[in-house]
Amino acid sequence: ANTPNDQALATKTLDEFLVGDVKYYGRKISVEIADGEVRDVVNFISEESGVNLILSDEVKGKISVKLRQIPWDQALVLIMQTKQLGYIRQGNVLRIAPLTAIRMEADSARQLMESQKLLEPLRVKIFPVSYSKAKDLETQATGFLSSRGSAKADERTNSLVVKDIAENVLKIQKLVHNLDTQTPQVYIEGRI
């Protein structure tokens, strides 16, 4: 069963956190600190909530806080927004760092995944087309291809020849399966 702390700040990406309508599940706490260290305020919230937190070394500065009886996760979000901080949830641990650092980390991870796809071997698959024209499906399939992929219609056999990484070939297989369907026939009977 999910505890309130498991549900708190459960968004998976930085963009969801920045633009999302965050729901708060944490136990209500009160925080009142004048001109205190951000790290101390966050540590206080961690102690009050029982949540596991890791703070980046770049989390620093002063903050004045006066919050009464609000969910601890809302208090934490308000502090993060005020100090341009964000978080990454890894299991039941929240890692808090400056937004710029989290954005750079997310971009690096995305670039790593893209570079790994460049090393992935290409697969070739031929999809026989029964009810549609292969040329029409070629246009549809192009949107699913990587920069190294290709989709060519063979009009003689009415087939679609796809060359790309395995993940994209599977996507196009589903596309062909969903689009290559028989047009419903209309049966008209006349009686005199």
Secondary structure per residue as TSV (DSSP state, phi and psi in degrees):
chain	resnum	aa	ss	phi	psi
A	1	A	-	360.0	141.0
A	2	N	-	-75.2	132.1
A	3	T	-	-88.3	162.2
A	4	P	H	-55.1	-35.1
A	5	N	H	-68.8	-29.1
A	6	D	H	-70.7	-33.2
A	7	Q	H	-81.0	-26.0
A	8	A	T	-65.6	134.7
A	9	L	T	49.5	49.7
A	10	A	-	-86.8	-1.5
A	11	T	-	-59.1	145.1
A	12	K	-	-93.7	-25.6
A	13	T	S	-122.5	159.6
A	14	L	H	-63.0	-39.5
A	15	D	H	-63.9	-38.6
A	16	E	H	-61.1	-39.3
A	17	F	H	-67.4	-42.3
A	18	L	H	-71.5	-37.6
A	19	V	H	-111.2	-10.6
A	20	G	S	-76.1	159.4
A	21	D	-	-90.8	92.8
A	22	V	-	-74.2	132.0
A	23	K	-	-94.7	145.3
A	24	Y	-	-111.4	131.6
A	25	Y	-	-119.2	-8.5
A	26	G	S	-70.7	158.0
A	27	R	-	-64.3	143.7
A	28	K	E	-73.2	136.1
A	29	I	E	-135.0	166.1
A	30	S	E	-121.7	136.1
A	31	V	E	-131.9	129.4
A	32	E	E	-141.3	106.2
A	33	I	E	-138.5	130.5
A	34	A	E	-104.1	122.4
A	35	D	E	51.9	48.7
A	36	G	E	-100.5	165.5
A	37	E	E	-70.2	135.9
A	38	V	H	-56.6	-41.8
A	39	R	H	-59.4	-40.4
A	40	D	H	-66.9	-39.7
A	41	V	H	-65.1	-45.0
A	42	V	H	-64.8	-40.8
A	43	N	H	-62.3	-38.6
A	44	F	H	-61.5	-45.2
A	45	I	H	-63.0	-39.4
A	46	S	H	-61.4	-43.9
A	47	E	H	-64.5	-43.2
A	48	E	H	-68.7	-33.6
A	49	S	H	-91.4	-26.6
A	50	G	T	81.5	9.9
A	51	V	-	-84.2	150.3
A	52	N	E	-86.4	122.2
A	53	L	E	-126.1	142.7
A	54	I	E	-123.5	127.4
A	55	L	E	-104.1	132.1
A	56	S	-	-68.2	153.1
A	57	D	T	-60.8	-26.0
A	58	E	T	-76.7	-7.7
A	59	V	-	-78.4	107.3
A	60	K	-	-157.1	172.4
A	61	G	-	119.0	175.3
A	62	K	E	-105.7	153.0
A	63	I	E	-154.3	145.4
A	64	S	E	-110.9	129.3
A	65	V	E	-132.6	134.2
A	66	K	E	-142.1	93.6
A	67	L	E	-125.1	133.0
A	68	R	E	-120.4	124.8
A	69	Q	E	49.0	58.8
A	70	I	E	-123.4	155.8
A	71	P	E	-56.8	140.2
A	72	W	H	-59.1	-34.8
A	73	D	H	-69.3	-32.6
A	74	Q	H	-67.9	-41.5
A	75	A	H	-59.9	-42.9
A	76	L	H	-65.1	-42.2
A	77	V	H	-62.4	-43.0
A	78	L	H	-61.1	-41.6
A	79	I	H	-66.7	-43.1
A	80	M	H	-61.8	-42.7
A	81	Q	H	-64.3	-40.9
A	82	T	H	-64.3	-37.3
A	83	K	T	-103.3	16.2
A	84	Q	T	55.7	46.0
A	85	L	E	-110.2	160.6
A	86	G	E	-140.4	-176.5
A	87	Y	E	-144.1	159.3
A	88	I	E	-126.8	128.5
A	89	R	E	-93.8	124.1
A	90	Q	E	-124.5	98.2
A	91	G	T	65.8	-121.5
A	92	N	T	-105.1	24.0
A	93	V	E	-117.9	133.0
A	94	L	E	-102.0	124.1
A	95	R	E	-104.9	121.3
A	96	I	E	-108.0	131.3
A	97	A	E	-151.4	166.8
A	98	P	E	-59.3	145.9
A	99	L	H	-55.3	-39.2
A	100	T	H	-62.2	-41.1
A	101	A	H	-66.3	-40.9
A	102	I	H	-67.0	-40.2
A	103	R	H	-62.5	-44.1
A	104	M	H	-63.7	-39.1
A	105	E	H	-63.7	-43.3
A	106	A	H	-64.7	-41.2
A	107	D	H	-64.7	-40.7
A	108	S	H	-63.2	-42.0
A	109	A	H	-63.2	-40.9
A	110	R	H	-64.5	-42.5
A	111	Q	H	-64.9	-38.1
A	112	L	H	-62.9	-43.7
A	113	M	H	-63.2	-40.2
A	114	E	H	-67.3	-39.3
A	115	S	H	-69.0	-32.8
A	116	Q	H	-66.2	-35.0
A	117	K	H	-66.7	-30.2
A	118	L	H	-67.8	-25.4
A	119	L	H	-89.4	-13.3
A	120	E	S	-68.8	137.4
A	121	P	-	-66.9	149.9
A	122	L	-	-87.3	144.7
A	123	R	E	-113.1	149.5
A	124	V	E	-118.5	130.7
A	125	K	E	-140.2	141.0
A	126	I	E	-107.6	125.7
A	127	F	E	-109.4	110.2
A	128	P	E	-67.7	136.7
A	129	V	-	-110.3	127.1
A	130	S	S	-97.4	-47.6
A	131	Y	S	-109.4	-24.5
A	132	S	S	-99.4	178.6
A	133	K	-	-95.4	132.4
A	134	A	H	-58.5	-34.3
A	135	K	H	-61.4	-38.3
A	136	D	H	-67.2	-39.8
A	137	L	H	-70.9	-28.0
A	138	E	H	-58.9	-43.9
A	139	T	H	-62.6	-42.9
A	140	Q	H	-65.4	-40.8
A	141	A	H	-70.0	-26.5
A	142	T	H	-56.0	-34.4
A	143	G	T	-67.1	-15.0
A	144	F	T	-99.6	-0.3
A	145	L	-	-87.9	150.5
A	146	S	-	-81.0	179.1
A	147	S	T	-65.5	-22.1
A	148	R	T	-93.8	-7.8
A	149	G	-	-87.3	164.6
A	150	S	E	-149.3	153.4
A	151	A	E	-138.8	120.0
A	152	K	E	-126.5	136.2
A	153	A	E	-87.9	131.7
A	154	D	E	-102.5	102.8
A	155	E	T	-70.8	-25.9
A	156	R	T	-64.1	-43.1
A	157	T	T	-102.9	0.6
A	158	N	T	50.4	54.1
A	159	S	E	-124.6	159.3
A	160	L	E	-113.8	121.1
A	161	V	E	-101.7	117.9
A	162	V	E	-116.6	133.0
A	163	K	E	-128.3	117.7
A	164	D	E	-171.7	-176.5
A	165	I	-	-68.6	156.8
A	166	A	H	-55.2	-40.9
A	167	E	H	-59.3	-43.1
A	168	N	H	-75.4	-33.0
A	169	V	H	-62.1	-39.6
A	170	L	H	-64.4	-39.9
A	171	K	H	-61.6	-42.9
A	172	I	H	-69.8	-33.8
A	173	Q	H	-59.0	-44.2
A	174	K	H	-65.0	-40.3
A	175	L	H	-60.2	-49.0
A	176	V	H	-61.4	-43.4
A	177	H	H	-58.9	-41.5
A	178	N	H	-77.0	-31.5
A	179	L	H	-92.1	-26.2
A	180	D	-	-86.7	73.0
A	181	T	-	-122.1	157.2
A	182	Q	-	-72.8	137.2
A	183	T	-	-71.3	130.6
A	184	P	-	-59.0	134.0
A	185	Q	-	-91.0	144.8
A	186	V	-	-104.7	125.7
A	187	Y	-	-105.0	122.1
A	188	I	-	-116.9	128.9
A	189	E	-	-122.2	131.5
A	190	G	-	-112.7	139.0
A	191	R	-	-120.5	138.4
A	192	I	-	-115.2	360.0
